[in-house]
């Protein structure tokens, strides 16, 4: 299928810079592309794409050119996040905020930005509780704007897939625990019906297990942020394979 045969929103998304920065007022580049295609958004709301991107969008949509809307921000050179590693407290909030898994680290350990993967979205800056993240002009590289956008899109889509997979796996583990609890309750009920002493032993054992689980949960809550585990293992710095 040629580009001209693709749905309008996909042709629009194809030329957006894929920073996923949300400065356009939407949750990412694809939602913004869908809003433009539906006539719900203007073509001049993407600061990272800048003036050149507005001209591309005007050509694709047939709409007249408009200068960048200052309400959405100003055009800047391509940006790169950098972390002052001496100040970093390892809170993982920046890892959770990064839309392309470009930050590596773990709870209470120093974090670092993988420069080649950073889209310059600056979504990691605001959540940092110690203001140790700054945005600087990114160094030049050999990639074209289109290559950079395609790579960022693949990183973003892989992260969305991973988060959904992790959510499903957690739900399956919880469901398995619920089944286990039901079975344990059934065993206790059966034991109570035929042997009160056995029923008491089973109840005591179950109480010990629940108490141990409660202590473990309390210890985890006291030593790590609630969502730290969600993104730590994913931010291993490995990019998904690019489409050939």
C-alpha positions in Angstrom: 0.0 0.0 0.0 1.4 3.4 -1.0 1.4 6.4 1.3 -1.3 8.0 -0.7 -3.6 5.0 0.0 -3.1 5.1 3.8 -5.8 6.6 6.0 -5.3 10.3 6.4 -4.4 10.1 10.1 -1.6 7.6 9.4 -0.2 9.8 6.7 -0.2 12.7 9.2 1.3 10.5 11.9 4.0 9.4 9.5 5.5 13.0 9.3 5.1 13.9 13.0 8.4 13.9 15.0 7.2 11.2 17.4 8.5 12.9 20.5 5.2 12.0 22.3 5.7 15.2 24.2 2.0 16.1 24.5 2.7 19.8 23.8 0.1 19.6 21.1 -2.6 19.1 23.8 -3.0 15.4 23.0 -1.6 12.2 24.7 0.8 11.5 21.9 1.6 12.0 18.2 -1.0 9.4 16.9 -3.9 11.0 18.9 -2.9 14.4 17.6 -2.8 13.0 14.0 -6.3 11.5 14.5 -7.6 14.8 15.8 -6.2 16.7 12.8 -7.7 14.1 10.4 -11.1 14.5 12.2 -10.9 18.3 11.9 -10.7 18.6 15.7 -7.2 20.1 15.8 -5.1 22.6 13.8 -2.0 21.7 12.0 0.2 24.2 13.9 0.2 22.7 17.4 3.5 20.7 17.3 6.5 22.7 18.6 9.1 19.9 18.1 8.0 19.6 14.4 8.2 23.3 14.0 7.6 25.4 10.9 8.8 22.7 8.5 6.4 20.2 9.9 3.5 22.6 9.6 4.2 22.9 5.8 4.2 19.1 5.5 0.9 18.9 7.3 -0.6 21.6 5.1 0.4 19.7 2.0 -1.1 16.4 3.3 -4.3 17.9 4.6 -4.9 20.6 2.0 -5.3 23.2 4.7 -3.6 26.6 4.6 -0.3 27.1 6.3 -0.5 28.7 9.8 2.5 29.7 12.0 3.1 27.7 15.1 0.6 28.4 17.8 2.5 30.0 20.7 0.0 28.5 23.2 1.6 25.1 22.4 5.2 26.3 22.9 8.1 27.6 20.7 10.2 25.8 18.2 13.7 24.8 19.5 16.6 22.8 18.3 16.3 19.1 19.0 16.5 18.5 22.8 18.2 16.0 25.0 17.5 15.2 28.7 20.5 15.0 31.0 20.5 13.9 34.6 22.9 15.3 37.2 23.9 11.9 38.6 25.3 13.4 41.8 21.9 14.8 42.7 19.8 11.8 41.5 18.0 10.0 44.4 16.8 7.0 42.4 13.1 7.7 42.8 12.3 6.2 39.3 9.7 8.9 38.6 11.5 9.9 35.4 11.7 6.3 34.3 7.9 6.0 34.6 7.4 9.3 32.7 9.7 8.5 29.7 7.5 7.5 26.8 10.3 5.6 25.0 12.2 3.8 27.8 15.2 6.1 27.3 16.2 6.2 31.0 17.9 3.4 32.9 18.2 2.9 36.6 16.5 1.3 39.6 15.0 2.3 42.9 17.5 4.2 45.1 20.2 3.9 42.4 21.5 6.5 40.0 19.6 7.0 36.7 21.1 7.8 33.3 19.6 8.9 30.0 20.4 6.9 26.9 21.1 9.8 24.6 20.5 7.9 21.4 17.0 7.0 22.5 15.9 10.3 24.1 13.2 12.2 22.0 13.6 15.4 24.0 10.0 15.4 25.1 11.0 16.8 28.6 8.2 14.8 30.3 10.8 13.6 32.8 11.7 17.1 34.0 8.5 18.0 36.0 8.2 14.7 38.0 11.8 14.9 39.3 11.5 15.9 43.0 15.1 17.2 43.2 15.3 19.1 39.9 18.3 17.1 38.7 17.1 16.8 35.0 17.9 19.5 32.5 17.1 19.8 28.8 20.0 20.8 26.4 20.4 21.0 22.7 21.1 17.5 21.3 24.4 16.9 19.5 24.3 16.4 15.8 24.1 12.8 14.4 23.8 11.1 11.0 20.1 10.3 11.2 17.5 12.0 9.1 14.4 13.5 10.8 12.3 10.7 9.3 14.7 7.9 10.6 14.7 9.5 14.0 10.9 9.7 14.1 10.4 6.1 12.9 12.8 4.9 15.6 11.1 6.8 18.3 7.7 5.5 17.1 8.9 1.9 17.4 10.3 2.5 20.9 7.0 4.1 22.0 4.8 1.4 20.6 7.0 -1.3 22.1 6.7 0.4 25.5 2.9 0.5 25.2 2.9 -3.2 24.3 5.2 -4.0 27.3 3.0 -2.1 29.8 -0.1 -3.8 28.6 1.6 -7.2 28.8 2.8 -6.5 32.3 -0.7 -5.4 33.3 -2.2 -8.6 32.0 0.5 -10.7 33.8 -0.2 -9.0 37.1 -4.0 -9.6 36.6 -3.3 -13.3 35.9 -1.2 -13.6 39.0 -3.9 -12.0 41.2 -6.5 -14.3 39.7 -4.4 -17.3 40.4 -4.0 -16.1 44.0 -7.8 -15.7 44.3 -8.3 -19.2 43.1 -5.7 -20.5 45.6 -7.5 -18.6 48.4 -10.9 -20.2 47.4 -9.4 -23.6 47.4 -7.8 -23.1 50.8 -11.1 -21.9 52.2 -12.9 -25.0 50.7 -10.3 -27.2 52.3 -10.7 -25.5 55.7 -14.5 -25.9 55.4 -14.2 -29.6 54.6 -11.8 -30.1 57.5 -14.1 -28.3 59.9 -17.0 -30.5 58.9 -15.1 -33.7 59.7 -12.4 -32.8 62.2 -12.4 -29.6 64.3 -8.8 -30.1 65.3 -7.7 -30.3 61.7 -9.8 -27.2 60.9 -8.1 -25.2 63.6 -4.7 -26.3 62.4 -5.6 -25.2 58.8 -6.9 -21.9 60.0 -3.8 -21.2 62.0 -1.6 -22.0 59.0 -3.6 -19.7 56.8 -3.3 -16.9 59.4 0.4 -17.3 59.5 0.6 -17.1 55.7 -1.5 -14.0 55.5 0.5 -12.3 58.3 3.7 -13.1 56.4 2.3 -11.7 53.2 1.2 -8.5 55.0 4.6 -8.0 56.5 6.3 -8.4 53.1 3.9 -5.9 51.5 4.5 -3.4 54.3 8.2 -3.8 53.9 8.0 -3.3 50.2 5.8 -0.2 50.6 8.3 1.3 53.0 11.4 0.8 50.8 10.2 1.6 47.3 7.7 3.8 45.4 4.4 2.1 44.5 5.1 2.0 40.8 8.9 1.6 40.9 8.9 -2.1 39.9 6.6 -1.4 36.9 9.2 0.4 34.9 12.6 -0.5 36.4 13.0 -3.9 34.6 11.8 -2.4 31.4 14.3 0.4 31.3 17.2 -1.9 30.4 18.3 0.3 27.5 17.6 -2.2 24.8 15.7 -0.9 21.9 13.1 -3.0 20.1 14.1 -4.2 16.7 13.2 -1.8 14.0 11.0 -2.8 11.1 13.1 -3.7 8.0 
